[in-house]
């Protein structure tokens, strides 16, 4: 036995046989006297189409939001008419397909990779890695391609580095752990691994010296890798991993609902957090890769499969389609050319929205389902969608079709929704405050700020106060909902509903339990007034620190 160490990316303990993935090697680009521009263009276009299809295909698997956004951005970049034109012109000038793609794609993306903003720089690196992966496929024949292994047993994947696309082409249900010699914990692969709960260690120097087939135990909680450990030591460490828990098993001890945000997986067979319910189903991610608009029956089948795994007493909260930004589906979406939903921010029209609401109702027979409407910015939109939901109920009743009971929920994720929050509260059974989207608006026109800013704190406080005054529960979702140090702040503003990725549930539940031992979440007018008087980040930091000291 020998050991290695590295940086923990996703906690947990697992064991399996080692499987090393070789890095894709680009075929050298040699132009001979037989250079044929038309053949090079054909090769480029076929490779481009295949790679884009691969991105869409991977997006249908267990990929979280950030990875889907990355793949969508890359697919759009590769299919850009301007880029296509520039590449073809260079090929006609005598460049090979790979040289032309390097000159156009890599040069354009390098601008982002050299940006001073760390978040933009990291996104640029991710896009550059995907671009190089695409370019490497142009001249590869079947014998030269790196084959994605067909896993047949629980395996510990070992590599120098790995893109989310390559990882998601594996049978992730058989990947028990991941070890990289390089890798960035803040990258998209790290996000994927944490959402899927796969123990992972990056920056593990010497990992590639582990032989294929070796028994490897990954103790990612401690950042340790044991190669060929004795069975007694392995069992002791594995048992410690199985019994580990840091949150209460009795949800009645918490006056707060904490549940998972999902959307990366169509089927969940073994999720330790499923008993807490579905905090927010990001429904659009289940259908982005569909070649056609999903029918009502197709949606019912997918939703029913997910909902059937949730205990009857646990909540089911599902967000209707949100195709804004990079989340454009493969199929065409018919938008409203007039009426309240003309220009609706979620990029979905009445016909498809109505079909989805009916499917959600049919999939929740015998229980209550909270249906969340995203990116609402006008009272007329909220009223129209509520009327649409009532119409769906009436239609199902007329046809004697069984269905669940619906409760409308509004996402508060735009400044317009914050400023009109009191009026919106009268149309909603629950507020879910989208902290990621609000953070973007709070930082505009600058890039989104990763720190908790006074502007963001004030928007959250205003929304919570409106919910409190109208006796409507308030919830938190998004990036800042996973920040432990912000829990006292949220709970003292009356937040009683938290939806986060499953890998964050344990730590947030533990922090919430600590708070709830001495008090219950209640809106504090004093805290609200203090927040609204803040003007600097230093003042906000002092406030947050004092709140944590008082717990």
N, C-alpha and C positions, 0 to 999 in steps of 0.2 A: 504493500500500500504506500502511496505517496499523496501529498496534498498540494493544491494550488489555491491561490486566493485572487479575488478581484472585487469589483464594485457591484453592489447589489442594485439591480434594476427592478426586479419584481420578487417580493419575498415569498418564501415557501421552501419546502423540502421535497425532493423527488429523486428517484433512482431509475436507471435504465441502461441499455447498451449504447455505447458511443457511436455516433454516426457523423463523420466529417464531410462537410460540403466543400467541394473544390470551387474556387473562384472562376467565373467565366473569363475566358481568355479571348481577347479580340483577335481575329484572323488578320495577319498583316495585309496591308492594302497596297498591292503591287499593280501598277498599270503597265500592261505590255502593249506591244504594237497592235494587238487585236482589240484595243479599247473600243467599246460600242456604247455610245451615249444612251441610246434607247434601251439597251439591256440594263445599264446602270440605273436608269430612271425606273424601269420596271421592278428591279430588285429593291430599290428604295421604297417604292410605293407599296409593294407587297409586304415588306418588313414593317412598314409604318402601320398598315392596316392590321397586321397580325398582332403587333404590340399594343395597339389601342384596344383591340378586342380582348387581349389578355388583361389589360387594366380593368375593363368593364367586367370581365369574368371574375377576377379576384374580388371586385367590389361586391359581388353577390354572396361572398363567403363571410367569415367572421371578422370583418374589418370595422373598427370604430370610426366615428365621424371624421376625425382629423386625417386619417388615412384615405378615406373616401374623397375628402376635399383635395388631398394631394394628388390622388390618381386622376380626379376630374380635371384639375389644373394642368396636369401633364398631358392628358388626352387632348384637351383644348389647344395646348401649345403645339403638339405634334400635328394636329389637323388644321392649324392656322393657314389660311390661303396665302398670306404674305410669306410665311416661312417656306411653304411648299414651292412658291414661285421662285424665291431666292435660291433654294437648293437646286431646283431644276435648271435655272440659268447657269449656275456654277458647273453643273454636270455638262451642259452644252459647251461651256468654255474649256472643258478638258479635265475637270476634277472628277475623281471617282465618287461614288455615292457616299462612302464613309468620310472622305475628306470634305465634301460639300456639307454634310451634316455637322461635322465638327466645326467648320467655319461659321455656320449659321446658328446652330442650336447652342453649342457650348459658349460661343462668344456672347450671345444674348443673355444666357442664364448667368454668366460670370458677373454681370453687373449686380445681380441680387446677392451672390455669394460674397461680394466684396463690400456690401453695405455695412455701415457702422452699427446699425441697430441689430442686436444679437438675435432677436427672433426672426427678422427678415433674413439675416445671414444664415441661420440654421435651415430655414425653409429653402433658401437658395442651394445649400449643400445637398438637401434631399432631392431637389429637382435635378441638380447636376448628376447625381448618382443614377437617377432613373434615365436621364438622357444618355449617359455613357453606356448604361445597360442596353438601351435600344440600339445605339450605334454598333455595339458589339455583335448584335444579331444580324446585321445587314449581310455580311459576307460569310456567315456560318452555314454550312450544310449540316445535315442530320448527324454526321459523324463527329462534327466539331462542337456541337452544342453541349452545354452542360445539362445533363439530364436531371430533372427533379426526381429524387428517389421515391419509389413507392414503398412507404413504410408499412411493415407487416407486424411490428411489435413496438411496445413502448420504447422510445428512443430519446437520447440526449443529443441534441443537435449542436455540433461544434463547427465554427467557421471563423475566418479572419474578420469578416464583416458580413452583413446581410441586409438586403433591402426588404421593406414590408411586402413588396410584390412577390419576391422569391419565397419568403417565409409562408405567405398565405397560399402558395401553390402546393404546400405540403398538406398531408392529412394532419391537421392541427390537433385532432383528438388523440393522436398517437405521439405527439411531441410532449414529453413530460418535463423537459427543461431545455434551456438554451444557454450556451457558453460562447462568447465571442472574445477574440484576442483584442479587438478594437471596440467600436460601437460607442454611441452617445446615449446616455440615459434619457436625455431630453428629446431624442428623436422620435419619429413616428413608430419605429419598431418597438421601442420601449413602451409606448402607449398601447400598442396591440397586445404585447405580452402581459401587461398589467391588467388590461380588460379581460383577457382570457384566463388570468390567474396561473400563468406558467412561470415557475421559478426560473430566474434568469440572472446571470452574472456576466458583466462586460469587463473589458480591460484585464482579462485573465491571461497574463503573459505565459507562454509555453503550452497553451491549451491544445494547439495543433500537434503537439508531440504525443498526445493521447492516442493510442492505437484504436482503429475501428474495431468495434465489438467488445471493447473493455467495459467492465462494470463500473459505472460512474454514479456517485451519489452527489447531488448538488444541494448543499445547505445554503440557499440564497439568503436566508434570514441572517446568517452569520458571515456571508460572503466567502464560504469555503467550498472547495471541490475535493472530494475524496475519490481516488482512482483505485479500483480493486480493493475496497475496504473489507475487513473481516466481517462475517455475517452478524456477529453479536454487536459490533459497533454500528453497523448499518441499521440494524433493527432498532437500536436504542435511539438513534437520531431520527429515523423515520417515524417512530412512535411519538417522539416529541413534537414532530411537525403535525401529526394527525390530531393530537389532543390540544394543540394551541388554540386559544381563543382569547380575545381581549374585549369582548362585548357581551352584554347580558343576554342570556337565553330567554329571559322573561320580558317581552316587549311591554307588558303592563307597567313595568317600573319606569318606563319612559313616557313622557307626555308629548312625545314627538314621533311622527311617522318618518322612518328612514328606509328608503327603498331604492332599488337599482334603476338606473337609466340604461335601457338596452336598445338594440336595433342592429347590432352587428351580426346576430345569429338568428336564423329562422327557427331553429330547434334548440332547446336547452334541455339536455337530458340529466345533467348532474351539476346543479348550481347551488352551492351551500347557502346562498343568499336569497334563493327564490322564495323561501317561506316568508320573506318580508314583503313580497308582492312586486309589482312592476310600478316603479315610481314615475317613469316616463318612457313610453314606447315611442321611439323616433321612427314612425311607420314608413316614411319615405325610403329609408335605407333597405327595407325588405324588398323593394320593387324597382330600384333604380336601374338594375340590369335587365329588366324584362324587355324583350323585343317588341312587345305590344302593350297597350294600356291594359292593366289587369282587370278582369271582370269582377263583378261582385262576388261570385262564387269562388273565384281564385283567392280573393282577399279573405273571405270567410274561412277557407281551408287553412291559410297561414295563421290568421289571428286565433282561430280555435285551437290549433296545435300549441301555441304559446300560452294562451289563457288557461288551458286545461291543466297546466303544471303549477298554477298558482293556487294556494290554499284559499278556501272560500272566505275566510275572515280577513285575508290580506287584500290590499287595494290593487286595482287595475286602473292605470291612468295612461291613456294613449293620445299622442299628438297626431292631428291630421297632417296630411302631406305638406311638407315645406320644401319646395323646389327652388328656393332663392339661392343666389350666389352660384357656387360651383356644383350644386346638387341637382343639376339638370338631368332628367332621366333619358334613357335611350329612346323611349317612345315619345311621340308628340303629345303635348298637353293643350287641350282646347281651353283658352281663356275667355272670360266674359268681355264682350265689346261694349257693354253698357250695363247700368245698374250698380248696386252697392259694391260688388266685387270687381268692378272695372279698375285695373291697376292694383289689385290686392297684392301685398308684399310677398305672400307665400307662393306666388306664381301658380295658382291652381284655380280652375273655374268651377262654376256651380255644379255642372253635370258630374264631374269626377268627385268633387267634395261630397255631394249627396250620396253617390254610390259608396264612398268609403264609410260615411256615417252609418248607412244601412248595414254594411258588412260588420262594423264594430258592434252594432246593436245585436245582430244575429249571432255573433260569436260570444256574447256574454249573457246567455240565457240563465235566468235564475240569480243574477247578481247585479250590482250597480257598477257601471263603468263611467269613469270621469273622462270626458273627451275634451282635449286641449286644443284650442285654436291659436296658432302661432302668428306673430307679426301683425297683430291687430293694431291699427292706429286710428280708426274712426269708430264712433259710436254706431254709425249706420252699418258698418261691417259686422260688429258684434250682434246687433239686433237681427240683421238679416240671417246670419248663420244660426242663431238660436231658433229663429222661425223655421229655417231649413231643417234643423234637427227635429223640431216638433212635427213637421210635415212627414219626415221619415217614420216617426213613431206611428202616426195616423195611418200611413200607407201599409205598414206591416200589420197593424191591428185589423185593418179592413180585409186583409188577405189571410187573417188568422195565422200569421207567421210568428213564432215565439221569438222573444227578444229580451234583452236586459233593460234595466232602468238607466237613463242617461242623466249625468250631471255636467253642465257646461263649465269649463275652466278656461280662463284667459291667461296667455303668456304676457307678462309685462316685460317687454324687452326693447321698447323704443321710447325716446323722449316724449312723443305724443301720448303714449299710453300712460307714462308716469304723470304727466301734467293733467291728464283727465282721469286719473286712477279712481277717484271717488265715484264718478259716473259709471266707469267700467265695473266697479265692484258690485253695483246693483244688478249687473247682468251676468254675474259669475258666482259659482259656488266655492271657488278657491282661486287665489292668485298664485301663479308660479312665476317668480321673478328670475328672468334669464340674465345672470350676471355676466356671462361672456359677451353677449350682444350689447348689453348696457355699457360694458367696459370700452367697447369699440366707439360707441357714441360719446362717452365721457372723455376719450382721448382725442377725438377728431379735431383737426385733420391729421394729427400725428398718428403713427401706428399704435395699435392697442397696447396699453400699459400693463405689464405683468404685476405691478404693485397695486395695492388697494388705495385708490385715490380719494380725496375729499369729494370730488364731483360724483364718483360712483357711490360713495357712502350716502350722499345726500339723496340721490335718486332712489336708492333702496329704502331709505328712511321715509321718503314721501309716499312711496307705494305701500309700505307697511302701515303708515298712519291712516291712509285712506281705507285699507282693508279693515283696520281696527274700528274706525268710526262707523263702517257699514256692517260690522259684525261678520266679516268674511275671513276665513283662515288665510294665512299667507305662507307661501313656500319659497324655497330657494333652489335654483338649479345652476349648472354651468361651472366654470373653472373655480370661482371663488367659494363655491359651496363645499369644496374639498379642503379648505384651509382651516386647520384645527384652531388656530389662534383667533379666527373670526367667529367661532361658535358662540361665545358669550354675547358678542355684538348682535348677531342674528336673533338669538333667543330672547334677548332683552328688548328687541323690537317686535316680539310676539310671533316669530316664525315657529310653526309647528309641523312643517312638512319639508323634508330635505330629500332631494333625489340626486343621486351621484352614481358614478361608475362603480361596479361591484367591488373592485379592489380597494376602494376607499371607505367602504361601509364600516369595517371593523374599527378603524381609528376614529371616524366621526361619531359612531355610536358610543365608543368609550368616552370621548370628550363630552358628548351630550349627557351621558349617564352621570358623569361627575357633576355637571351643572345642575341636573334635575334632582340630585340628592337633597339639596337645600332649598330649591325654588322651582317654580314652574315658569315656562315661557309666557311672559306677559308684556304687552306693549308699555314701554316706559316713556312718558311724555318728557321727562327730564332728560333722558338720553337723546330723544328726538331734537329737543331744543339745543342741546350741546353740539350735536352733529351739524345742525343747520348754521351754527355760528363758526364752524371751523373754516379756516382759510389756507392752511398749509399742511403738507404731509407730516411734518414734525408734530403738529398738534394732534393729528389723527392717530399717529403711532403712539403717542402718549396716552390717548384715550383708550386704544385697544389694549395696551399693556396694563393700564389700571383696571380694566374690566376683567382681564385674566387673573390679576392678583387677588381680586375680590372673590373669585370662585373657590 
